[in-house]
Amino acid sequence: MISEERLLLLAEEAERVKKKYHSQTVEDLERIAIKEYGAVQVIRTPLLARSEVIRERGSGNFFIFYNAFYEPYLPVVLGHEIGHIAASHLKTSSKNLSEDQKGLQEQEADYYSASLNGISMGT
């Protein structure tokens, strides 16, 4: 379970970004990923079964790939991937995390996405 302190930090970060960019579309979220969080490129593709942030070896550059089949959910899916960046999850290799830690990271990314997209998680 995410701590109250962490929930507050994620919500504040999502609110800061919402105010700065006035995001309303998937294209706005793509711009946020690049301009605010430093993604090299955001790629919408039907070729992946799942969405993810991929870090390039050696350079530290990262790319967001997300599945184009989730059309009604694209803002939530993309917000989730941005959430991993906003929550600093890329600083730790997922290979070094327990299943519980991975689950917590997924919850944090979900919470950030919900906050960014104006969806109440009932916390």
Phi, psi and chi 1 to 4 in degrees:
 res  aa     phi    psi   chi1   chi2   chi3   chi4
   1 MET       -  140.4 -177.4  158.4  179.0      -
   2 ILE   -76.2  135.4  -51.8  170.6      -      -
   3 SER   -68.3  154.8   71.5      -      -      -
   4 GLU   -58.6  -40.0  -72.5  -63.9  -39.8      -
   5 GLU   -61.9  -43.3 -179.5 -179.0  -14.9      -
   6 ARG   -67.5  -40.9 -170.8   73.7  170.7  149.7
   7 LEU   -57.9  -43.8  -73.5  172.8      -      -
   8 LEU   -63.4  -44.9 -177.9   60.5      -      -
   9 LEU   -61.0  -44.4  -72.4  171.2      -      -
  10 LEU   -65.3  -42.6  -67.8  167.0      -      -
  11 ALA   -64.7  -41.0      -      -      -      -
  12 GLU   -64.1  -41.0  -72.9  173.9  -12.1      -
  13 GLU   -65.1  -44.1  174.8   62.1    8.4      -
  14 ALA   -62.2  -41.3      -      -      -      -
  15 GLU   -65.6  -41.0 -170.1   60.6   31.2      -
  16 ARG   -58.9  -45.6 -179.2 -171.2   69.9   78.0
  17 VAL   -68.4  -40.6  170.1      -      -      -
  18 LYS   -59.3  -44.6  -81.9 -177.6    2.6 -174.5
  19 LYS   -66.3  -39.6  -75.6 -178.8 -179.6  177.1
  20 LYS   -69.8  -39.1 -177.0  174.9 -179.9  179.8
  21 TYR  -108.8  -11.2  -69.5   94.1      -      -
  22 HIS    49.5   46.9  -51.5  -72.9      -      -
  23 SER   -66.8  135.0   62.9      -      -      -
  24 GLN  -136.7  -17.4  -64.6 -174.5   10.0      -
  25 THR  -126.7  167.9   66.2      -      -      -
  26 VAL   -61.8  -38.2  171.9      -      -      -
  27 GLU   -62.0  -36.8  -69.7   76.2   15.4      -
  28 ASP   -62.3  -42.5  -68.2  -21.8      -      -
  29 LEU   -65.4  -38.0  -67.0  174.8      -      -
  30 GLU   -61.2  -42.2  -70.0  174.7   -8.4      -
  31 ARG   -63.4  -39.9 -169.5  173.9   72.2 -109.5
  32 ILE   -61.3  -44.9  -71.7  168.4      -      -
  33 ALA   -58.5  -39.4      -      -      -      -
  34 ILE   -80.4  -53.1  -67.6  167.2      -      -
  35 LYS   -76.0  -39.0  -68.9 -172.5  175.4 -159.0
  36 GLU   -88.2  -37.1 -170.3   67.6   27.4      -
  37 TYR  -114.7   -1.2  -65.9  110.9      -      -
  38 GLY    81.8   17.6      -      -      -      -
  39 ALA   -62.1  137.8      -      -      -      -
  40 VAL   -70.7  -40.8  172.8      -      -      -
  41 GLN  -156.7  148.0 -166.7  170.5    3.6      -
  42 VAL  -117.7  122.0  179.0      -      -      -
  43 ILE  -120.6  118.5  -58.8  145.7      -      -
  44 ARG   -93.7  120.4 -174.9 -173.9  -40.4 -176.8
  45 THR  -141.3  143.2  176.0      -      -      -
  46 PRO   -85.8    3.0   30.8  -34.9      -      -
  47 LEU   -87.9   -8.1  -57.9  176.0      -      -
  48 LEU  -107.7  144.4  -66.7  175.1      -      -
  49 ALA   -80.2  -22.8      -      -      -      -
  50 ARG  -142.5  163.8   63.9 -177.6 -156.8  155.1
  51 SER   -97.8  150.8  -60.8      -      -      -
  52 GLU  -166.9  162.8   61.2 -173.8  -49.8      -
  53 VAL  -100.1  128.6  179.5      -      -      -
  54 ILE  -117.7  127.2  -63.2  176.6      -      -
  55 ARG   -95.0  131.3 -179.0  169.3  -74.8 -112.6
  56 GLU   -76.6  129.2 -176.2  178.2   45.9      -
  57 ARG   -60.1  136.2  -80.4 -166.6 -173.5  136.9
  58 GLY    84.0  -31.6      -      -      -      -
  59 SER   -99.6  -26.0   72.8      -      -      -
  60 GLY    82.9   -5.1      -      -      -      -
  61 ASN   -68.3  148.4  -66.7  -30.7      -      -
  62 PHE  -136.2  154.9   57.4   90.5      -      -
  63 PHE  -128.7  145.3  -57.8   80.4      -      -
  64 ILE  -108.0  126.0  -62.3  175.3      -      -
  65 PHE  -113.6  131.4  -67.5   85.9      -      -
  66 TYR  -139.8  149.4   67.1  108.0      -      -
  67 ASN   -76.9  125.1 -171.0  -49.3      -      -
  68 ALA   -75.1   -8.2      -      -      -      -
  69 PHE   -77.0  -12.0  -71.2  125.4      -      -
  70 TYR   -88.9   34.8  -60.0  131.2      -      -
  71 GLU   -39.2  -53.4 -166.5   66.4   40.4      -
  72 PRO   -68.0  -19.8   -7.5   14.9      -      -
  73 TYR  -106.9    8.7  -53.7  104.8      -      -
  74 LEU   -54.4  -43.4  -71.9  179.1      -      -
  75 PRO   -61.4  -36.9  -23.2   33.7      -      -
  76 VAL   -72.2  -42.4  174.1      -      -      -
  77 VAL   -63.7  -48.1  170.9      -      -      -
  78 LEU   -67.3  -39.7 -177.1   52.1      -      -
  79 GLY   -59.9  -36.7      -      -      -      -
  80 HIS   -62.3  -46.3  173.2   93.9      -      -
  81 GLU   -65.4  -40.0  -61.8  -51.2  -33.6      -
  82 ILE   -62.9  -35.7  -65.5  169.3      -      -
  83 GLY   -58.7  -36.4      -      -      -      -
  84 HIS   -62.4  -37.4  -77.6  -62.4      -      -
  85 ILE   -71.9  -48.4  -59.5  162.8      -      -
  86 ALA   -60.5  -32.4      -      -      -      -
  87 ALA   -88.5    8.0      -      -      -      -
  88 SER    63.0   30.3  -59.9      -      -      -
  89 HIS   -71.6  -20.2  -65.5  164.4      -      -
  90 LEU   -75.9   -9.3  -60.3 -176.3      -      -
  91 LYS   -75.4  -15.9  -67.0 -179.9  178.6  177.9
  92 THR  -123.6  131.4  -54.2      -      -      -
  93 SER   -68.2  133.2  171.4      -      -      -
  94 SER   -65.0  -17.5   61.7      -      -      -
  95 LYS   -65.1  -24.8  -65.1  174.5 -171.7  173.0
  96 ASN   -94.1    6.4  -61.2  -30.9      -      -
  97 LEU  -105.7  147.9  -60.7  175.9      -      -
  98 SER   -75.4  168.2   69.7      -      -      -
  99 GLU   -61.9  -37.5  -70.9  -55.7  -47.6      -
 100 ASP   -64.1  -42.3  -74.2  -14.5      -      -
 101 GLN   -65.0  -40.3  -70.0  169.2  -44.0      -
 102 LYS   -62.5  -42.1  -70.7  176.3 -173.6  176.1
 103 GLY   -61.8  -40.0      -      -      -      -
 104 LEU   -63.9  -41.8 -175.2   60.7      -      -
 105 GLN   -61.2  -39.9  -76.0 -168.4  -12.2      -
 106 GLU   -64.8  -40.4  -68.6  -56.2  -48.4      -
 107 GLN   -63.5  -41.8  -70.9  174.6   11.7      -
 108 GLU   -63.3  -43.1  -71.5 -179.3  -10.2      -
 109 ALA   -64.3  -39.1      -      -      -      -
 110 ASP   -62.1  -44.6  -75.2  -15.6      -      -
 111 TYR   -64.4  -44.2 -174.4   80.0      -      -
 112 TYR   -59.9  -46.7  176.8   87.2      -      -
 113 SER   -59.4  -45.4  178.2      -      -      -
 114 ALA   -61.1  -44.5      -      -      -      -
 115 SER   -62.6  -43.9  -62.7      -      -      -
 116 LEU   -64.2  -34.3 -172.9   62.5      -      -
 117 ASN   -97.0    6.7  -74.6  -71.3      -      -
 118 GLY    71.2   31.8      -      -      -      -
 119 ILE  -106.1  128.2  -59.2  167.0      -      -
 120 SER   -78.0  131.9  173.6      -      -      -
 121 MET   -98.5    2.2  -62.0  -87.3  -65.9      -
 122 GLY    67.2   31.7      -      -      -      -
 123 THR   -89.2      -   57.6      -      -      -
